Amino acid sequence: MFNDHRIRQIFAKNLRGIRMAKKLTQQQFADQLGVSRPTYGSYEEARATPQLASLIVISNTVGFDMATLTTTDLYGKGGSNGA
């Protein structure tokens, strides 16, 4: 079962994994997603979650559906899937 904390953790880990796989800085990835670097950083550190409209933009930008981004650990235990 998923709770808000678990969803935030999975989403944060997936964002970081995708960013690292693309070899982007937080600023570069934030620019691609249309958010500020501090806002992006708060997502990646699981301190905040995006509003639904922003989550749709993020999902479309990274090429994963929202359910996958928020409930599937794409990067396992620190690994990378090469996204």
N, C-alpha and C positions, 0 to 999 in steps of 0.2 A: 504494500500500500504506500502511496506517495503522500507526503505532507509538504507544506510550503517550504520548509527548510531543505528537505531532500531535493525538491524541484530546483530551488535556487542553487544548490550545490552542483547538481548535474549540469544545469544550464551554464554556470560559471566555468566548470571544467571543460565543457564542450567548446565554449567561446575561446578560451585560452588555447585549447588544442588546435582549433581551426586557425586561429591567428598565428600560432607558432608554425604550423604546417605551411602556411603561406609566407612565412618569414617576414612578417610585418611587425612594426612597432605598435604599441597601443594607439598612438596618435594616427598612424596610417590606417589602421583598421577602423578606428572611430570615425575618421573622415569618410571611409567607404560606407559606413553604416548611417552616416548623417547625424551623429551625436558628438557631444564634446568628449575630450579625452578623460576628464574626471568622471563623467557619466559612464563612459565605457569601462573605466577602471572599477567603478562600483559594481558593475555587472560581473566583471571577471573575478572580483573578490567576494562575490555573493553577498554584498552589502545592500544591494538593491536589485529589483527586477524591472524590466521595461514595461511600459503600458502596452496594451494589446496592439495598438497601431504600430508602435515601434517594433514589437516582436514579429509582426507580419513582415515589416521591411527587413529586419535581420534575417528572418527565415528565407525570404526570397533572395537576399544578397548572398547568403552562404550556401544555398542550395539544399537545405534540409528542411523538412516540414516541422512545424512547431512542436508536434508531439515528440518527434525524435529528439529535437534540441532540448526538450525539457524533461524527458523521461528515460532516455537511453544514454548510457555512459559510452560515448563513442570512442573514448581513449583509454578504457580499462584502467589498470593500475599504473598510470603515468606513461603509458605507451602512446603511440601515434598511429593513426590509420592512414596517414599520408593524404588527407583531404586537401 
